[in-house]
Structures are given as structure tokens and as C-alpha cells.
Amino acid sequence: MLLTIPFVLAYVPSDPSVDVPALDLAIEWNLETNFADGGGHRATFTIHNNGDVALTDANWALYWNMFQRTIDPGSIAGNVTIEWINGDLYVMRPAEGFHLAPGAATTIRYRGTYALIKISDAPVGPYVVWRTADGSERVTPVADFTIAPFEGPEQIDRGPGDMEPIPTPQWLFEQHAGIRPLPGAEVQLIVPRPKAVTRLGASVAIGSGAVLAYESGLRSEATLLANALDEMLTGSVSVAEAGTAAAPTIRLGIAEVDVPGSYTLRATAENGIVIAGDPSGVFYGTQSLRALIPAEHLGREQAEIRIPAVDIVDAPAFGYRGMHIDLSRNFNSLATVKRLIDAMAFYKLNKLHINLTDDEGWRIEIEALPELTEFGGYRGYSPGETDYLQPSYGSGPSPDPAAGYGSGFYTRNHYIDLLRYAAARHIEVIPSVNVPAHSRAAIKAMEVRYRRLMTAGREAEAEAFRLIDPEETSRYRSAQWWTDNVINVCRESAFTFFTTVVDELIAMHDEAGAPLRVFHSGGDEVPLGSWTASPLCAEYLTRHPEFDNPRNLQKAFFKRVVGYLTAKGIRTAGWEELAMNFRADGSWTPNDEFADGNAIPYIWNSLEGAEDLGNRLANAGYPVVLCNVTNFYFDFAYTKDPRERGHYWGGFVETREAFEFVPYHVLRSMRSTAEGRPYTDDDFRDSELLAPEARANVLGLQGQLWSETIKGREILEYYYLPRILALAERAWYGQAEWGDIADRAKRNAAADTAWNAFANALSLREFPRLDRLNGGYNYRLSPPGVVVEDGRMIANTAYPGMVVRYTTDGSDPTASSPRYTEPVAVTADVLKASTFDSRGRASLPTVVDLREE
């Protein structure tokens, strides 16, 4: 969504007509090692001054974003300083005596904490702030910025204790060794797998001019199906209410169901296609009908489509089948989110959890508080953050939405349009407004409002929505390293702010015809130290001794949130901290105060030591949504390959991790820790198992897409596809049969067999479909495995039947490169191979350099 910026910008690009140095810098960043003395990483910036004016100790500063690492000031070599500012923003400034003449270069070396193993970990969005002769500033992005490749183990491993394998060509080959093609008749027809499918051994035609009849209440479902069929047929499908058309080809009917979303689908040559269920079930039945259409029919028109004759009886295992998308940290357009909704609908997911606000941006228009988007919807270079938020995640110095993904928001009308689009596809939108932490954008925007109204002499209005205690001196650092991102919940204006925002969201949902039923309040990661030095909170705790330490002020605020929303018939959701009582040292116990069904914890933390967290809260009576970081964080890198973008603080998440999730035995979902250490049964000896009677408290599953490393539609789709298909399989079909096998070795063997079957369904049916659906999705193609044995190159793939092409001249394979069909005699030192889809898109190349062996 590209919106006009309604205020004067502080960002001023260089103007040749002004006395500004002819800036021409080329900067290269190089990671030397993650095994630096004392731990952490060592890296360099090499700055080439290609301009005609010297860089001095007074005329420049270099800014960039980088995932949070502490820079050791004593390690810096190069006559500069490097400082962390806030969040992920850093600055390099020249020290006294610095001089870099035109045509010269200098290298700055430094050491920082923690490892950097991904290209996406490297500094991003660099820009130079120039101070001109008259003392003014000009800002220029660094266009010529390169990152040296990560190639050796010291750049790819996180340190000596990293047990996660590097995905070498040999390792990939070994991982793919168990994949085998299945006969066509054994390949799963529909993803997600229906409860029961009977193949009737014939085919059924849908021809141009087909008639689609629907019973009352199903017009929307009929129209969407007809539109999808029209794209494949030379003639339009006629849509008519049941009883008004003779001999319909497709009939949609209402039927009573025991489980919401259930349906039956029967397709025979004699009786055509009949889908029956409740309205959502009929919609899912139409998606199954679309899934039965061979992929080659998509993207072109023909006189007739044929599907296999089948009898399907189906119902969802979980009522909550969700995807989360974060619009705050990096913004994505309405069109991009609609494509996600389309994919969700096709694979029968039904909840879209949208993170509308966070520290790095406020993305929804609130008419009563325009500063939230006029200020909080933009990021850019603005000294003192007077005009917009500071750059984050490489968004750069310009606040223009067209310049990147740091700026933008949805207007009220955009959001209502999104709600209607989702509702037509039986997807409930669950908005998330983060309080009291992850609230920096709101806090800063309300300070802009405060200053404006105070300047106008309107003090009461200025105080009405203020979110800070101006006398507070608490010191903390959040998970994303913000020092000022927590709302002061001891101010009554904080609750007024919250209810004002919620009421406007309720009105938008009502206008869209999609009433707000669940509101997600975030509620996690309030950093230790918050409110500890706030006079307002000290006074509040004196009046309320039942909250025994500042940490539990979060619980006090949340109690009011739950009460307000419950009175309006809305359930309150939040991350798991909403269900916790905190002790002063940060430890916790389940809080049974909210375990009445009106509060829903979303469980993300399944890291080492917290693997059973979802079990504990479900056993305590809470309805939970399982969002386990180890299986469902789709912004995590697929593998340790440094070219694969994404986070890895919770490990790596391949599509198989989502497929192998075991909802009622979550401990069986976990094969290794975030550092790659294999789990053993001893690791879970003291863990809490899910009680049989608590299974009903597991509402469902959700995949997460946090957007720190997501820059636009292609990266977003690469992250969620094909992982979302595995999520859908598990959320719709439910726990796999092998999940009940207690013996680890037998369970893993059964899971291997099941994964091979699912991999066949993906490569033989779903990938060709995704090449054509909606004009084609940018799903991830897994690189092939490659070994050289007896002078021959042998390749295999993660999914059966995929095309592999290779080169022997050092270039990356293209769609015109030789196709691998059998072992190839090796006549070169460097071999490269990639997997290709039907459009000619290539995976990351697998590189075999025989000179290194």
C-alpha cells in the first residue's frame, strides 16, 4: 500500500545544487569468523572513497541495521567508533584525526557478541549522513554495498558447540536418500488429506456451459467456485439457485454436521458432483473439488475438465487452523496478503492472525488518533525521531513506502476490504495490537500528539492518551533491544488508549460484516526492569498490594483488558505470558484466574526447557493454540545454508518439521535442540504430558511469519510455501497415526514412510499447481543433493520427480542447462546443480568444488 506522506520530511537526499561532497562510497562487509577470541564474531568494513572529497573526522557518519550484537569498543581497529543506538540501529563515526583521501580505502575491524551465520544477519540498509560546510545534513543511501560470501565452517557454524550439520552437497544427498517415487494411484489426491477417500475408478467431466446449482445460503461459495472454473473453461459456468436449473453438473447443498466445517463430496459420471455440509464445509468441499483438477488444466482455457470419480467424507480435526503475518516490522501490501489468504483458503486454513502494531510500525488507521499512522506508519532518518520512527531491519533513510518495506499502513477502508475478502473465504481475521510491550510505535506516536497539543495549550487533551510516565527512570532492554517500548500501565490513559483502538477495530469488523470475536493483545516479552523505577507504578503498587512485584503489573493490566473485551462478547488472545504468574526473579506458575475460556494463550515457546509449556497450560484449563517455534516459525531459515534467509535462534524449520508435529504428544515432535543436539528420552523425563481430558483444550495450530527479514511478496511466499501445506495437513487431518507410537525408533521409521508419501503429493500434485495458481507462487525449491563417486556425478532431490539441471563451467544452472537424468561423467573441477520447477525457476545451486577435496 503506497500512501502519500502527509508531513514535511526530515530525510533530505543529496542535491548536486547544494554544497555537498560528491559522495561515492563503495563498502564491503566481510565476516571473518564466528570463533573470535573470547567468543562471538569478528568482521570488517572496507570503505572505498571513490568520490572527489576526503572523508574527515567531522563530515560523515555511517548508519546501518543489524541483528542485535554488542560491539566490543576495545576491539575496533580503524580510527572510528561503532555504537549501538536502539533496537537494531548502529552508527559508525570517525574518531579524531580520521582521514580518507579520494581514491583511498580503509578497513575497519571489530568483534561482536554471538555468531552471524546468514547473509540476512549482515548489516543492511546502510546510509551516510554528511555534514556540509554550512553545518546542515544530507543523507545518502550506500548504493554500492556488498557482503562477502560465507564459505568456511568458521563463518557457517555458530561456534564450537554448534551441532547442526552444515548442508553440504553430500549431506543433502544423504538426507534425500530415503525419498522414493510412488505409483500414481498411491499419490495423495488432496492436501490436506481428507478423512476418507474412495476412488471409484472412472472420471467425471466439467464442461463449458456447466450448471452449478446451490441451495439458499450458499451463493457466495457457488460464485467463488464458478469464478475458479471459468478461468479454465472456454465457456462460463452458469450459477443458479437449486430448483431453478435442470440437470446441474455441480450441486451445493446444506446438511447437518457434527463438526463445523465437515462436508461430503461425491463425483460420479451418472449423478455429477454433489457437495454437502454446513456453509464452511461446503466451501472446503469446493476446495477439494478444485484440488482434484489436474494442475495442467490451470492457467489455460479448455472445453472440458476431467476429475477422478470419488466419494469423500471429511471433517477438520481442529477448529483453529491459522496463519500469522506480521505487518509491523516490515510492511506488505494488501494484494500480497490477499494472495496469502487465497493460499490459506485453498488448503483449508481458517484463521488469519495479523500483527498490526509493534515497536517498528503502526499499520492500521485509527481515526481518533491519526498520529498512530501519520507518524508511526513511517520509518526514516529523522534526528530525535521528530517526524517518523528510526530505520529498522534495513528500511533505510527514506520514509517513502516506495523506497522499501519500512513504511506504509492500511486505511480503514483497506482493512474492511481485507476483512470481507477473508470472510468470503471462511477465514476469520484476528487483529493483534501489542500491549503493554512491543508498543514503541504507539508510545512515540502519542508523544508526537502530546507535544502538538501542549504547544496548542490543550494540556488535558495532551494527557488523555499519553503512554509514558515522564518521571520513570527504569532501565531495561527488550528482546529486540529496545529501551523504551513498554507502555506505562499505571497511567489510566494507557487503558483509555487501548479501549479507543479496540472500539474502532470493533466498528471496522462490524461494517465489514465480520464481527470481531477474538482480539489478540500480544502481551509477551515485557522486559525485566520495566516499571521498577516509575513513581506512578510505585504509587499503584502501594494501593494494590495484591500485585506483589512490578512484573505482575502486566497481569493487572491484562485483567482489565479481559474484562473489557469479555463484556463486549470478545475472547482475549495473547502469547503465553497472559496465563502466567511471575515471580520477581522472572520464574512463573500458571495463573488460573483467566482459565475460564475467555483468555486464549498462543504458545510459541517450545525451546529447550520449555518443550512442554503448551501441555502445562492446557492441563491448567486454558484453551491453547499451539504455535511452537520449533515447528511453525516460518520466518526461520529452512537450513543452515548461509544463503537461506531467516532466523535460527530457535533452530531451523524445514517443511518436514511442520509435517512431523504431534499435537497431543508435542515432545515427540522434537528431534533436536536449537543448537542441533539430538534429543533423547531422558531429556523429557520430568516434562509434563498432556492429560487425555485436556486434549479438548488444544484449539488448533498456527504458523508464524514474523517479518524482520521479509522484504516483499517473493520472500514472503518463499517462507510460507511449501511449509504452509504441512501445517494444513496437520491442522486439518490432525495428529498422524504414527504420533501414537511410543517407541522412538519405530515412530521415526513410520514418520519417514509418511513423509515420503507427503513429499510425493507435494512434488507431483501441489508444486505444479502452485506454478499456475494465482499466476504462480514463489514457493521454495529445495537444492539437490550431489555426490561424486567413481568419477561420476550423482544427484537426488528432496521431492521425487523434480527436474535437476547442472553446469560444469562454474556458472549457475539455468532452464536451458543440461538436465540430469543419470549419473554424469565428471570432466570439470566445479559442478553446480539446481532443482527447477515447470516455470524454469531454480533453487539455490548446490556447488561441488573438487579442488577443495
N, C-alpha and C positions, 0 to 999 in steps of 0.2 A: 504494500500500500504506500504509494508515494504521495506525501502531503506537503503542501506549501508551509514553510516555516513562518509563523506569524510575528516574528520579532527580529530585531537587529542582531546580527551575528557577531560574536567575538572573533571567530575564525576569519582571518584575513589572509588569503593566499598571496604569494609573492607577485608583485606588479612591476614589470620592467620599467614603467614610467617613474617609479619611486626609487630613491637611493637605497637599493637593496643589493647586496652582493650577488654576482652571477653564480647562484648556487648549483653545483653539480657534484654531488657526492655519490660514490658507489661504496656500499657497505656489505661486507661478507661476515656472517656469523658461523663459527665453527665450534662444535662440541668436541673437545679433545678426549675426555674420559669421564666415566661415572665412578671411577675408582681413585678419586683425588685423595691426596694425603689428608687424613682426618675425616674422610668420608665425603659424600656429595660429589658434585660435578665440577669440572674445570672447562672453561670455554674462552673464546676470544672474539672480539670485534676487530675487523680490519677496515679502516676508513681510508678511502682513496679520495683525495681532493682533486677533482677534475675541473674545478672552476678556475676563475681568474683572481680570486681574492683569498688571502690567507685566513685560516681558522685560528683565532687567538684565544686568549683566556677570558675574553669578555663578550664575544659576539655570537655564541651559539650554545644550544643545549639540545641533546638528542633524547626523545621520549619513545617509549615502546611499551607494549603489554606482554606479559609472560606469566605462565602459571607459577603461582607464588613460591618463591625460593628466597631465602635470606642470603644476601651477598656479603661475604666477609670483607670489610673495608681494608683490612691489612693485607689482603691477597691481591689487590688491584695494582696492576703494573701498566703504566702508560700516561701518568700525569693527569689523571682525571679522577672524579668521584662518581660512584654509582649509588643512587639512593632509591629505596622503595618509598613510594608516596602513599598510596592507599589502594586497597583492592589488588588488582594485578598491574598497576601502573608504576613504571620505573623511569628514572631520568639519569642521564649521564651529563655531567657538567665538567668543563675544563678547569684544571687547577692552575694556580698562579704560574706563569711562565709557559703555559702551553702554546705551541705554535706549529701549525701545519701549513706549509707553503703550497701554493698551486703546483700541481703535478706530483706532490709527495703523498706518501701513505704512512700510516702508523697502525700498530697492533696493540690493542688493549686486552690484557689477560686478567681473568678473575676466577674466584672459586665461589660456588654457591652450594647451599644445602640440597639434599635429595638428588635423585637421578633425573635425567631428561632422556627419554628413550624413543621419543616420537618426533617426527618433523613438526607435528602440531604442538609439541612442547616448546618449540623455539620461539624467540622473540618475534612479535608480529605487529603489524601496523605502525612501523617507525615513522616519526616525523621530526623535523628540525625546527626549532624556534630560533629565529635570527633576531638579534638586537641591532638595529640600524644606527647610523651615526647620530640621528636625532633622538635616540632613546626609545623609539617605537618598536613594536614587534611585528614580524612577518612569519607566517607558518607555512612550511612546505613539506608534504609527504616525501619520504625517500622512495623514489620510483625504482632505483637500481639497488635492490636489497636481495641478497642470495643467502641460502642456507646450505652449507656443505653437507653432502650425504653422510648418513650414519651407516658405517660399514663394518666396523670391527666389534668383537664382543664387548670391549670396554665402552662402546657407545650404545650398545643394544641391551646389555644386562643392567639391572638396577643396582648392582653391587655384588659382593662376593656371596651373599646369601640368596641370590635370585635363583630359584629352581625351575622357573618356567622355561621350557626349551625355546631356543631361537628357531623360527620356522625356516630352516634351510631347505633346499630342494630335496635332499634325502629325507628329512623329517616329514615334509609334506607327502612324499611318496609313501612313507610308512603309514601315515595317517589315513591315506586313501586306499590302502591295500585291501581293506575289508569290503569295499564298495563293489557290488555286483549288479549288472542289469537284470531286471525281472522280465518274464514274458509279458506282453502287452495285456493279456487278460488278467494278470495279477496286480497290475498297477492301480493304486487307489484312484477311484474315479473323481472324487470330490475332496477338496481341502477347505474346511476341516472335515474329518471323517464323520459321516453320518452314523447314527446308532445301528441302523440295519439297512443294507442294500441288497436287493435281489436282482441280478442281471437276468433279463427274460429272453435273451438270445436273439433279438431282432433289432430293428431300428425304427424310429418314428420321424416323420418329415414335418418340418415347419416351412411352409412355402410363402412366397409373396402373396399378399392378399389374405393371409391367415386372419381368423377372427379370434379375438381374445375377449371372453365374457367374464364379468366379475359380479360378485354379489355386493349388496349395499355395504358401504363402509370400506371398500377395497379399491376405490377408484385411483387413489394415489399409487398404490402398489401396481395396479394394472398399467397405469400410464408410464411409470418408470420402466417396467418390463417391455412394453411396446416400443418405447424410445430406444432401448438397447437392441431390440431385434431389428428395428428399422435401419440401424446403421449397418446391418449385414445383409439386408434383403433389397432386391431391386424395386419391390413394391411395398407400400406401407401396410402395417398390421392394423386392422380395424379393432377399435375398442368399444365394447357395448355392455350395458348392464345386463345381467343374466335374465333370460326370458324374452329379450328383445332381438336376439340374433339366433338364426338357425345353425345347427351343426358347428359350434365353435371348435377350433383346433385346440385352444387352451382355455381351461376353466379355473377360476379362482373362487374358492368358497370358504365361508366361515364354518368352523367346527369347534365344539367344546374341547378344551385340552386340560390336562392335569398340570402341566408345566408350561408357564408362559414362554412363548417362542417355539412351541412344538409345531410340527407340520407333517403331513404325508404328501408324497409326490408319486403319482403313478402315470407312466408314459407307455402307451401301447398303440399299435397301429390301428386297432379296432376302435378304441374309445378316445384317442387323442391324449392330451396331457391334462391331468386334474391335480390341482394343488389345494389342500385344505388345511386350516388351522385357525388360530387367532390372528389378528392383523399382523403382528410382528412375525408370527410363524409363517404366514403366507408370504411375507416379504422374504424371509430366509429360504423358503421353498423356491421362490423365483430366482434367488441367487444360485441355488443348487441347479436349477434348470439351466441358467447361463453357464455354470461350470461344466455341465455335460456337453456343451457345444465345443467341438474340437477347435483348437486355437487357430488353425488355418482359415477358419471362417471369419475371424475378426479382422477388421481393418480393410475390408473389401465388400462389395455387394455381389450377391448371387441370387438366383431364382429360388433356391431351396437350401435349407439346412437340415442335416440329419443328426439325431442324437440316439444313443442306445436306449432301447426299451428297458425300463427299470421299475422297481417298486421300492420306495424309500419310506421308512418310518424313522423320524428323527426328533430329537429334543436336546436343548443345551444342558450341559452338566452344571454350569454356573450362570447365575443371573447377571453377574457383573463380569464383562469381558471388555477390558478397557485399554486405551492408549492415552498416554500423557504427552503433551507437547509444551515446551517452554518457549514463549514468545518474548520473554523479557531480556535474557542475556544476549541473544541475537534475534532479530525480528524476522518473521516470514510473512509473506503476503497472504491475503485471503484466498487467492487462487491456489496457492501451494497447499494451504490447509484443506481446501475442498478436495484436492487430489488425495490427501491422506484420508479424508472421510470416505471417498469413493472406495479406496482400497479396504478400509475397515469394514464398510458395508458389504463388500463382495465376500469377505472372509468372515462375516457374521460377528464382528465385534460391535458392541452397542453402547460404550461409554467413552466420551472424549473429554479428558481432563485437561483443561487449558490453563497454563500458568500465565496469568495476565499481568502480574506485577512481581517485581523482585528488586534487588538492590540496583540493578543495572538499567532498569527501564520500567515505565508505567505504560501499558499498551491498550488501555480501554478508556474511552471518553466518559467522563463524569461531569455532567453539565453544571452541577452545583460547585464544582471545584476544577475550573478549567486549567489551573496551573499544573495539575497532575499530568496532562498530556502536552500542554504548551511548553512546559519546562521538562518534566520527567519523561516525555516521549522522545527526547533527543540527547545524543551524546556528541561531544566535540571538544576542541581545545577552548577553554574559557577560564582565564585566571580567576581563582576563587570560586569557580563554578557559579558565576553570577547569571549566566544565560542558559546553560544546559549542563547535564551531567558530564563528568570526565570520561574520556575514552576508556573502553573496556574490551577485552578479547579481540584486539586488533581493529577496532572500528575506526581508528584514525582521527585526524583533527577536524574533519569537516562534519557538520551536523546534517548535511544534505542526505536524505534517505537514499538518493540515487548513488551516493558515493560508497555505500556498503550496507551493512545489516545492523548497525547500532541505533538507527533512528527510525521512527515510524510508530503508528498506533492505529487501532480500529476505531472509527467513529461509531456513534450509537447505531446508525443505520447499517454499517458494515457488520456489526455484531449481531443485530437482529436478522440480517440476511443469512449469516452463518448458522444461527440457531434454527432457522426454517429449513435450510438446506440439510442440516443434520437430522432434524426431526422427521423429515420426509423419508429418510433412510433408516428410521428407527434407532437413531443414535442420540442419546441424552448428553448434552453438554454440561459439564461440571466446571464452573469457573473457580479459579483459585486466586485469592487475594491474600498475600502473605502478611500475617501479623503474629506476634509483635516483632520478630526478627525478619531478616530478608526484606527490610522495609526502607532502605536508604532512599530510593527514588521518591517515595511518598514523603519521607521526612524532609528532604531537600526541597521538594516542590512546595510543601506547606511553609517552609521558611521563606521562600520567594513570595508567597501570598502574605505571610506575616509582615515582611518588610514593606511590601506595597501598601498595605492597609495602614501600617503605622505611619508611613510617610504622609498618608492622607489624613492622619489624625483620627483613625477609626479603630481605637485600641480594642474595644470589646469584640469587634468582628475579627480583628487580627488574632486574638487569643482563641477564638472559637474552635479552630481546627489545628492548633499548634500541636506538635507531636513530641517535643523535647522538653526536658527540664533544663532551662538555661544555666542553672547553678550546678548541674550534675558534672562530676569530675571522674566518673567511673572509667576504668581502663580495661579494655577487652580487645580481642581480635577474633573476628568471626571465622567460620570455616573457609570463607573466600577472602579472608584477610581484611575485611572492612573494620574500621574502628568506630564507626558512627552509624550503624544500620539497625539499631533496636529502638522501637517506639517506647517512650516512657509511659507504661501502662498505669501509672499512678495519677496521670492527668485525666480528668473527666473528658477533656476534649479529644483524647485518644479514642474513647468509646463513641463519642459523637461522630468522629471521622469514620469509624468503622460502620456504624449504622447508616450513615449518609450514603456511603458507597454501596452497601448491601441493598438499600432500598431502591437505588437507581438500577442495580442489576436485576432485582425482582421485577421492576417495571419493564425493563427490556425483554425479559423472558415472557412476561405476560403479553406484551404487544406481539411477540413472535408466535404466540400460541403454544409455547413450550415452557410451562410453569417451572420455576426453579424448585427442585425437590431436594437437591444435595448441594451444599456450599462447602468448598474446601478452603480452610483458613490457613493452610501451611502449618505454622505453629512449631516448626522444628528449629534446631540449631541456634537456640538462644545462647550466646557465648557466656562462659563463666566470667564473672566480673560485672555483668550487666546489672544496673540499678544499685550496685553496692555503695556508691558514693553520690546518691541522689537525695537531696533534702526532702523532696516531695515523697519519695518512697520510704525514707526513714520515718516520716510522719505517718504514712499509711500503715506501715508495719506496727507502729505503736498502737494505732487504733484497731488493728486486726491481728492480734497475737496468734490466731489460728494458722496463719501462714508464717511458719517458723523461720524462714530464711528468704533472702531476696530471690533466690532461684524459683521459689514457688509463687512469686507474683505472677508468673506466666499462668499458673493454674487458676489464680483468682480472676485474671482477665478472661481466660477461656471459659470459666463458669458463667460469666456474663454473656459471652458470645453464644454459648449453647442455649442459654435461657432465652435470649432474644430470637434466635433462629427457630427454636422449638415452638415458641409462641406463634410463629408465622407458618408453622407446618413444614419446616425445612430441617432436614437432618444435617448435622455438622460433621464434616470430614476434616482430617488433618493427618500429618505424618505421626508416627507412633508416639511422639513425646506428649501428645494430648492425653494419653492414657497412663502417664507416669507420674508418680510422686517422687520428687527429687530431694535428696539429702544435700547438705551443704557441700559435701565433697564430690557431688556430681553423680553418685550412685543412685539407684532408683528401685522402687517397688511398684507393682501395678496399682493404679488408682481406681478403686471400684465405684467411685462417685458417679462416673459417667457411663458405667456399663449397663445402661438401661435400653440400649438400642438406638438412642438418638445421636450418639457420637460414634464415628467410624474411623478407627486408626488405619492408615495405609502404611504397611510395613515394608520399608526399604532395607533396613539394616539386617543383613544376613552374613556379615563379616565374621571373621574368626572370633569366637567368644560370644557372638550374638546369633548364632545359626538357628536357635530355637525361639527367637523373640516372638515370631508370629504365633507359635504354639502357646506360649505363655499368656499372651493377651487374649487369644481365642478361648483358652481354658478359663481365663478370668471372667469370661462372659461377654467380651467385646465382639461385635461383628467386625471382621477384618477383611481388607483387600490386600492380597499378597503381591508386592512389587519388588521382590527380592533382587538386590543389587547384583548378586552373583549369577542371576539367570535372565533378568528382564531389564537391565540398563542398556538400552540400545544405542546410547551415545558412547558406550565403551568400544574400544578397538576390538575388531574381530580376533586379531592375533597380535603377537609381539613384533611383527614386522614393522620397522620404523616408518615405513611408507603408509601404513594403515593409520588413518586419523583416529583420534578419540582418546578418551580417558582410560585409565587402567588401575586407579587406586583401589578398586575392588576386584581386580583381576581382568581377564579377557573373556568376552562373551561371543562365542560363535553361535550360529543358528542352532547347533545341536544342544547347547546349554539350555536354551528356551524349551526345546522339544523334550529334554530329559527332566524337566521339572516334575516333582512328585508332590502334589498339593497337600495330601494328607500324611505324607512322610517326608517332610521337607529336608530332613537330614540325609535322605537317600539321593537328593538332588545334587549333592556336593561331592565332587571328586577331588578337588584340591583347593588350597587356600589361595589368597590373592597373590602370594609370592610363589605359587607353583608347588608347594609341598603337598604330596598326596595325603588325603585324609585316611585315617584308619578307624575302625570301630571304637577303639579306645578314646579317640577324640570326643566321642559323643556319649561316653559312659554316664556323665552326670547331666546330660541335656534333658529337657522336658519334652516328652512326646505329646502329640495331640490326642486328647481324650476322645473316644468314639462319640460321646454325646456332644462334643464341641465341633464336630465336622460341619454341622449346620451353621456355625458361626463364620465359616470361610465363605464370604460372599462371592469371591472370584479372584481374578488375576489381572494385572495391569503391567504393560510395558512402558518404559520411561524414555523420553527424548529430551534431555537437558541440552541446551543449545550453545554452550561455550565454544565448541569447535564446529558448529554448524553454520555454514555461510551459503545459504540459498537452497533452492529446491533439489539440485542434484545431490549435494552432500546429504541432505535430509533423507532422501529416498534411498540412497546407498546405505544409510544407517538402519532404516527400519525394514528394508527388504533384502533378503528373504526372512529376516528374523520374525517379522510380524506374523508370517504364516505358521511358524512353530508355536508362537503364542496362541494363535487362533485354534490350532489343533488341540492344545492342552486346555484352553478355556472352554471350548465348545464340547469336545469329546470327553474331557475330564481326565482323571488320572488313568494312565495306561495300566494295562493288566500286569505288566512286569513290575510296576511300582510296589506291588504287594509281596514280592519275593524277598524274603528276609536275608537270604544268603547273598553276600556282596558279589561274589564271582558269578553265580548263576544269574543274578539280576543284571549285571553288566553284560553278560552274554546275550540275554534276552533283549536288552536295550539296543545292543549292536544290530541284532536282526531287525528290530522295529525301525531303527534309524535308517538302515539300508532301504527298507520299504518306503519310508517317507522321502528319502533322497531321490528315489526313482520318481515318486509323484511330483516332486518339485521340478526336476530337470526335464522330464518327459511331458508333463502337462502344464505346470504352472509357469515355468520360465518362458516357454513360447507364448503363453497367454499374456504375461507381463510385458513382452516385447510389443504387444499390439494394444492392450487395454489402455484407454485414455490417451492414445497416441504413443504409448510406451513409457515404462517406468525405468528409473536408473538403479535397478537392483544390483547388488554386489555379485560379481563373478569371482569365484574362488580361484586363486592361481593353481596351476597344475603342479603335481609332484614330478620331479625329474631325477633319474639316476643314470650314470654311465657304467655299463657292465660289458666287459669283453669288447671294448671299443664301439659299443652301440649305445645310443641314447634311447631310454625307455621312459615314457611319460604316462601318468594316470591323472584322474580328476576326482574332485570331491563329490561330484554328482555324476551318475552314469550317463553316457551318451553325449557329453558335451564335446564341442569341437575344440581341438588344440592345434594351434599353428606355431611355427618356430622359425628362427633365423640362425644363421651361423656366421654372420658378418658383424655382430656386435650391435646391430640396430634392434629396436623394439619390434616385435611382430605386428603386422597389420592384417587386415582382412584378405589381402592378396598374397600373404606369405604362404609357404608350403603347409599343407595340412598333415598333421601327424596321424598315420593310420596303422603303423607298425614300427618296430624298432628301426632306428636310423643309424647308419654308419657315421661315426664321428670323424670329421676331417678338419675341424677348427678348434681353436682354444677357448672360444667364448660361445656358449649356446644360450639362447633365450627362447622361452616358450610362454604362451598366454592362452587362456581359455577365451572362447568367443561365443557370443550369442547370435541369434538369427539376424540381427541388425548389423553385425560387424563390430559391435563394441568389444573391447578387450579387457581382460583382467590385468592387474599388476603383473608385469613379467616375472617369471622365475628365471634366475640367472645362474648358470653353471660356468664358473671360470676355472678351466682345467689348469691354468698357470698357477693357481693358488694351491693345488693339490700335490 
